[in-house]
Amino acid sequence: MSDKAFIISTIIVLAICLLLTLAHLAYIGYAYQNSSIIYFVSQEIWP
């Protein structure tokens, strides 16, 4: 594998990881707003 191919592969993998992280954060925000159980637990843990 050449250096150029390695750099491109690394950037693609990092971009996929970043997108997955953002998707999880968006889902956590959505679930937090639409779930009273998550809200209750978060209030107990972080008053």
RAVENPE-V521324 format. One record per residue. N is the residue number from 1. RES is the residue in one letter. SS is DSSP state (@ for helix, = for strand, . for the rest). PSI is psi in degrees with one decimal (* if undefined). OMEGA is omega in whole degrees, 0 to 359 (999 if undefined). Layout:
BEGIN
n=N res=RES ss=SS psi=PSI omega=OMEGA
n=N res=RES ss=SS psi=PSI omega=OMEGA
END
This chain:
BEGIN
n=1 res=M ss=. psi=129.5 omega=180
n=2 res=S ss=. psi=166.2 omega=179
n=3 res=D ss=@ psi=-39.6 omega=181
n=4 res=K ss=@ psi=-44.0 omega=180
n=5 res=A ss=@ psi=-37.8 omega=179
n=6 res=F ss=@ psi=-43.5 omega=180
n=7 res=I ss=@ psi=-43.1 omega=179
n=8 res=I ss=@ psi=-43.5 omega=179
n=9 res=S ss=@ psi=-42.2 omega=179
n=10 res=T ss=@ psi=-43.6 omega=179
n=11 res=I ss=@ psi=-40.8 omega=179
n=12 res=I ss=@ psi=-44.6 omega=180
n=13 res=V ss=@ psi=-43.8 omega=179
n=14 res=L ss=@ psi=-37.8 omega=178
n=15 res=A ss=@ psi=-40.7 omega=178
n=16 res=I ss=@ psi=-43.2 omega=179
n=17 res=C ss=@ psi=-41.8 omega=179
n=18 res=L ss=@ psi=-43.4 omega=179
n=19 res=L ss=@ psi=-40.3 omega=178
n=20 res=L ss=@ psi=-41.0 omega=179
n=21 res=T ss=@ psi=-45.4 omega=179
n=22 res=L ss=@ psi=-38.3 omega=179
n=23 res=A ss=@ psi=-40.3 omega=178
n=24 res=H ss=@ psi=-41.1 omega=178
n=25 res=L ss=@ psi=-40.2 omega=178
n=26 res=A ss=@ psi=-40.7 omega=179
n=27 res=Y ss=@ psi=-38.9 omega=178
n=28 res=I ss=@ psi=-43.2 omega=177
n=29 res=G ss=@ psi=-42.6 omega=179
n=30 res=Y ss=@ psi=-46.1 omega=181
n=31 res=A ss=@ psi=-37.3 omega=180
n=32 res=Y ss=@ psi=-40.1 omega=181
n=33 res=Q ss=@ psi=-22.9 omega=187
n=34 res=N ss=@ psi=13.9 omega=181
n=35 res=S ss=. psi=115.1 omega=180
n=36 res=S ss=@ psi=-26.5 omega=180
n=37 res=I ss=@ psi=-46.5 omega=179
n=38 res=I ss=@ psi=-41.0 omega=179
n=39 res=Y ss=@ psi=-45.0 omega=180
n=40 res=F ss=@ psi=-47.4 omega=181
n=41 res=V ss=@ psi=-41.8 omega=180
n=42 res=S ss=@ psi=-33.8 omega=178
n=43 res=Q ss=@ psi=-31.6 omega=177
n=44 res=E ss=@ psi=-37.5 omega=183
n=45 res=I ss=@ psi=-45.1 omega=182
n=46 res=W ss=. psi=84.6 omega=183
n=47 res=P ss=. psi=* omega=999
END
